[in-house]
Amino acid sequence: MENQIFELQYAIDTFYFLVCGALVMWMAAGFAMLEAGLVRAKNTTEILTKNVALYAIACIMYLVCGYAIMYDGGIFLNGIESFDLAGVLADSASNGFDGDSVYSAASDFFFQVVFVATAMSIVSGAVAERMKLWAFLAFAVVMTGFIYPMEGSWTWNGADVFGMYNLGDLGFSDFAGSGIVHMAGASAALAGVLLLGPRKGKYGPNGQIHAIPGANLPLATLGTFILWMGWFGFNGGSVLKLGDAANAHSVAMVFLNTNAAAAGGAVAALIVGRFLFGKADLTMLLNGALAGLVTITAEPSTPTALTATLFGAMGGVLVVFSIIALDKLKIDDPVGAISVHGVVGLLGLLLVPFTNDGSTFLGQIVGAITIFVWVFVASLIVWGVLKAVVGIRVSEEEEYEGMDLIDCGMEAYPEFVKS
């Protein structure tokens, strides 16, 4: 009877991992729809191609070597397919219902690999409308196979940073990845954007900022709701366990706080936009909701629901001013990804010690600097090599014609485009 109970616990925790992983995988659709809505019609097919391709590349590269680098495993998931019932029962017995999770290693890989794809999805929106498709995909290979797994090994796997210091010993904590996933993706994006330069016509010779509206705001709105939904798997799955009462309650609190923070961020950004622009700005509302989600991702289990709402609101306010500031600096980010995931990701990390006494401000700051410097510098090198060897930006004529016809040979909305 006891063995049957332990097997059931293993099954519940494994199934929970898989369901949450599927929710996070669905975020790939959210990023695709959000980005397709916020770019111009002539670049829609290409941005969709990027999102599907980068997800596939992330899955392959993390399988080949990324998971091994991050968690000290074997390349090609060597040995992950095996199942040892006696070992499972022994681990379950030693951990008990309130101990560490016991689940299939295959489910752990699946849950981790969709996080890798999320980090890479952040990059695609920031470099949209002027980057060469194949240069972007080449970067995706390195980002998902090496750059992200390295910083993941220092954080979630607890390895020393190049043998010099340990972030866990300093009090670094990032529950579901405000820094490890979101700020990392934004850091890679920033490196690419700086080398790439802004879109033609975005900035005038005298410092003017010209808005370039997206082609399909209904799609962008749908993408935001999909991301909001997928985030329950992103944060909820990071509890890593469901098979006992205490962890089930923790999962419920994480879901509650995740939703509350998104709502707080959306409303705050909407109000700030009204004061700044005199109108209800939908794009700021959407980015405010995402900013609230990024903020709470660093620690969704310890705040109260009210605190989570306030934290999300702080993210919603910050993202509006960050988007404005980056435009003034002529850092062209068509979807606001660097602000949403990078600037607000840093905020999320810095808020953790206010509710989690197991973390320290020193640890959070050192962790944030470590993630940013590693990902930014490594990405800058890779982008630089690609720029020198194959080029990363399309020609001015190709940019004017649109990436759809240049890279994909088809239009997303052919009935609405004059020949």
N, C-alpha and C positions, 0 to 999 in steps of 0.2 A: 504493500500500500504506500509506504514512504517513497519508494522508487517511482511509483506512478505520479505522486504529487510533485516530485522534483522534475520529472519529465514534462509535466503540465506547465510548471514554472518556466522551464526552458522554452517550451513551445510558445507561451504567451509573450515572453520577452523577445524572442526571435520574430514572431509575427508583428509585434509592435514596431520593431526596428524596420521591418520591410514595408509596412503601411506608411510610416513616417517618411521613409526613403522615397516611396512613390509620390507622396505629397511634395517633397522637395524637388523631385524630377519634374513635376508639373509646373514648378516655377520657371523651368526653361521655356514653357509656353508663355508664361507671363512676361518674361523678358522679351521674347520674340514679338509679342503683340504690343507691348509698351514701346519698344524701339521702332517697330513698323509704323506705329501711329505718330511718332514724333519726328520722323524723317520726312523728306519730301517724296511725293509719289514716284519720282523717277529713280529713287534709291531703295524702294520697298523690297523688291525681289532679292536684291543683293544682301540686305540686312537680314532677311529671313534665311537665306542660304548660309550666312555666317553663323546664325544661331543654331541651326540644325547641325552644321558641320562641326562647330566647336564642341557641342555636346558629345558627338560621336568620337572626336579626337580625345577629349578628356577621358572618356570611358576606356579607350584603348591604352592611352599613355599611363593612366593610373594603374591599369591592370598589368602593363608590361614592367614598369619600374617605380611608379609614384608611390604606391602603397608600400612597397618594400623599403623605399627611402624613408617614408614617414613613420612607419611602425616596425622597422627592423625585420621585415619578412623576406621571403624569397621572391625573386623576379618571376613574372608570369604567374603570380599567386601560388607558387609551389607549395603543395600540401594543404591548401585551403579547402579542397574538395573532400578530404577525408572526414569520417565521422566516427568518434570513439564514444560509444554509449557509456562504458564503464567510467571513462574520464569525465564525461558530462555529469554523471550521477555523483561522482566523488567531489567535483567542484561545487555542485549544487548543495551537497551535504555540508561542506565546509563553509560555504557562504551563507546558507540559510535564506530565509525569505527577506530579511532586512539587510543582507550583505551586498556585495558587488553583483552586477548582472552576470548571468550565464546565458549565452546565446550563441547561435551559429556564427562562425567566423565569416561565412559567406554573406550573412546579413550585415555584418559590420562593414565589409568591403562595399556592399551596395549603398549603405547609408553614407559612407565617407565619399564615395566617388561622385555622388550628386552634389556634394558641397564643392568639390573641385570645379565642376562644371559651372556652378553658381559664380564662383570667383572669376572665371573666365568670361562669363556672360556680361559682367560689369564692364569689361574692357570694350566690348563690341559697340556699345552705344556711344561711348565717349569719342571713339575714332571714326564714327560713322560719316558717310557721304564724301570721303576723300581718300581713304586708305585702300591700297590694293588688296584684293581679296586673298590672293595666295600668300602675300607677305603676312597678313593677319593670321592665316591658318598655320604658317610656319612658326610664328610666335606662340600660338596656342600649344603646339607640340612641346616647346621648352617650358612654358608656364605651367602646364598641367603635369608634365612628367618630371620636372626638376625644381623650379623656383618655388612653387606652392608647397610641395612635399617637404622641402628643406625647412621652411619656417614652421610648418605643421609639426615636424619632428621636435622642434625646440619648445613648442607650446603644449599641444595636446599629448605628445608622447614623452615630454619631460626630459629630452636630451639636452646636454650642455650646448650652448651656442658656440660653435667652433672650439669646444673644450675650454672656454674661458669663464663662463658664468651660467648659472641655471636660473631661468625665469621663475620657476616654481618656488625656489628658495627665497627669492626676493618678494614673493607675495603677488605674483601675476595671476590673474584669473580672467578668463574669457569663456563664459558658459557655452555659447553656441556660435561665436565667431564674429562679433562686431569688428574686431581687429584682424583676427586670423583669416577670415574669409572676405569680409566687406572692405576693410581698409587695405588689405593686400590687393584685391582686385582694382581698387581705385588708385593705388600707388603704381601699379603696372600701367593703368590707363593714363595717368598723368605723365609718365615717362614717354609714352607713345605720342600723346597730344603735343608735348613740348617740341619733339622732333618733327612732328607732322605739320604743325602750323594750323591756323584757322581756315575755315571754308572761305572761298572767294565771295566777297560782298558782305561778310559778316561785320567787319569793322571798317569805318571810313578813315580817310587820311588825317582827319582832325580829332580822332578819338571817338567818333560817333559809333554807336552800337546799333546795328540793324537787326531787328528780330527776323528770324527765318522760321515761320510757323510750320508745324507738322501737317501731314496730309490727312490724317484720320484720327481725330480725337476720340471717337467711340472705341476704336481699337486700343488706344492708349489707356482709356478708362477700363476696358475689359482686362488688359494686361495687369493693371494695378490691382484689380480685385482678385485675379488669379494669383498674383504674388502674395497678397494679403492672406489668402486661403492656404497657399503652400507654406507660408511661414509658421503655421501651426505645427507642421511636420518638422520644420527646420529647428524651432526652439523646443517643441514638445519631445521630439525624438532624442534631443540632447540630454534629457534626463537619464537615458540609457536603460531604463528599467520600468516595468509596469506590474510585475508579478507579486506585489505586496501592497498593503493598505497605505503605508507612508509614502511610497513612491507614486502610487496612483493619485494620491492627494497632491503631490508635487506636480505631477503632469497637469492636473486640473488647474492649479494655480498658474503654471506657465502659460497654458492656453488663455486663461483669463487676463493675465498681465500683457500678453502679446497683443490681444485684441484691444485692450484699453489704451496701450501706448500708441497703436496705429490711429485710433480715434482721436486721441489727444493731439497727435502730430498733424492730422488732417485739419482739424478745427483751428488750431493755432496758426498754421500756414495760411488758411483761408482768411482769417481775420487780419493777419499782418499784411497779406496781399491787398486786402481792401483798403487799409490805411495808406499803403505805399503807392498803389496804382489807381485807387478809386474804383476798382472793379473786382468782381469775384473771379480770380484767375484760376482756371481749371488746372493748368499744368502745375501751378504752385500747390494746389490742393492735393493733386496726385503725389507729387514729390514729398509733401508734408506727411502723408500717410506712410510712405515708404521710409521717410526719415524717422518717424516714430518707431517703426518696426526695427530699423537698424539700431536705434538707441537702446532698446530693451533687450536686444539679442545678447549683449555682453553679460547680463544677469537678469533673467526673467523669473527666477524662482524665489528670490528673497524679498523683493519689494511688496508692499500692499498694492491693491488695485488702484487706490488714489495716487500713490507715489508713482506707479507705472504710468498713469495718465499724465502726470506732471512731467515725468522724464520724457515721455513721447512729445509733449507740447514743447519742451525745450528743444528737442530735435527739429520739430516743425518750424519753430522760429529761426533757428540757426541755419537751416537749409535755404531759406529764402534769402537771407543776407549773404550766404556763401555763394549762391548762384550769381547774385548781383556783383559781388566782389570779384569773382573769377572773370566775369565779362569785362569788368573795368581793367583787369590785368591782361585782357585779350587772350585768355585761355578758353578756347572754343570747345564746349562740351554740349553737343546737341540735345542730350537727354538729361543733363544734370547729374550724371553718374558719379563724378568725382566729389561733388558736394554731398549727395545723398549717402554714398557708401564710404567715402574717405573722411571728410570733415566731421560728419555726424558719427561715423564709426569711432573716431577718436573720442568724441563726447561720450559715447556709450562706455568706452573703457574707463574714462575718468570718473564716471558716476558709480561704478561698481562698489568702491569702498564705503559709500554712504549707506548701503544696505547689507553688504557682505563683509563681516568683520574678519574673514579669512584672507582678505586681499589688502594690499597697501597701495598708497598713492605712488610710492617709489617704484614698486613692482609694475604698476600699470603704465607709468611713464617710460620706464626702461623697456618694457614689452612693446609699447607702441613705437618707440624709436627703433627698436630692433627689427620689427616687422617692416616698418616704412623704409629704413635704410637698405635692408637686404633686398626687398622686392623692387624698390625704385632703382637702385644701382644695377642690380642684375638685369632688370628689364631694359634699362637705358642702354646697357651693353648689347643686349640681343637686338633691340630696335636699331641701334647704331650699326651693327654688322649687317642687318637686313637692308638698311638704307644704303650702305656702301656697296653691297653686292648686287641686290636686285631692285632697290628702290622701294619705298613704302607708300609714296603718294602718286596718284594718277595725274595725268597731264591736265592743264587748265581746260583744254577742249573736252577731254573725257569727263571732267567734273561737271562741265556745263551740260553735256549730253545726258549725263546720269549714269550711275553705276549699273543699273539694271541691264541696259543694252550692251554696255562695254564688257561686263563680267559674266552676265548670265544669258544674254541674247533674247531676253523676253521682258515684257512689262507686267507689272502687277495689276494695272488698271487699263488694259488696252482700249476698252470702249470709250474711255474718257480722255484719251490723248489724241490730239490732232496729228495726222500724218504729215 
